Amino acid sequence: MTLISRVLSWIARLPPADTYDVAVQRDIPISMPDGVVLLADHHYPRSGDNQPTLLVRSPYGRADVWGVFFGQLFAERG
């Protein structure tokens, strides 16, 4: 667990993490019906099968605090 992950989970009052072993697959291309290709990041716990999916869209991009907050923190909690 990173320090920023610990601080953000405390600020957001999230429940304890199930795991801190989280993998990230970056820049996954997703084609839209109009031909535009969007890029996504997939944060997921390495352990456990059939984990639920949480889709988060943000106009602020996938980098910096937004990626950690929405990706890392929720993936740590399955």
N, C-alpha and C positions, 0 to 999 in steps of 0.2 A: 504494500500500500504506500502510495506517495503521501507526502505531507499535505499537498493541496487536496488530495482526495479525502484525507482525514478531516481537514478544516471545512471543506465544503459539505461533507456529510453531517458534521456537527451543526453548521449554520442552517442547513435544510432540515435538520431534525429527522434524518432518515433512520430506519431501523438498522441494526448491526448487519454487516456484510456476511454473506454465505461463504464467499471465497474472495481472495485477492489475486488469484491467478486468472487474469483476464487477457485475452488476445485481441488484437485489432487487425482487421483486414481493411486496408485503405484504398481509396480511389476505385471503387467498384462502379463500372459504367452501367447506367440505366437509361435505356432509350425511351423517350416519350413518344406519344402518337404523332406529334407534329415534326418528329425527326431530331429534336434537340436531345443531346446526351447529357444527363446529369451525373455527377459523381457522388458516391455515398461512402461512408465508413461503417463497418460492421464491428461493433464491440460485443464480445461474447465470453462467458466463462468457459475455460478449457474443460472443466469437468461437468458432468451431468448431461443427460439427453433430454430432448423435447422441452427445451426452455422456451418460455413465451417470448414474443417479439414486441418491442416497443419502437414505434416509428416516431421520430421527432424531426420536425422541419423547422428551420430557423433562417431568417434573413441575414444572420450574423456570420454565417459560414461554419465550417467544421473544425477550425483550428482554435488554439488557445483554450480559454476557460470553458467555452461552450462544449467542445468535444469531450473534455474531462467531465464536466458536470453531467451532461446528458448521456454520454457513452460509458465512461468508466464507472461512475457511481451506480448507475442502474444495472450494468452488467455484473458488478460485484454482488448485487443482491438477487441475481438470477432473473 
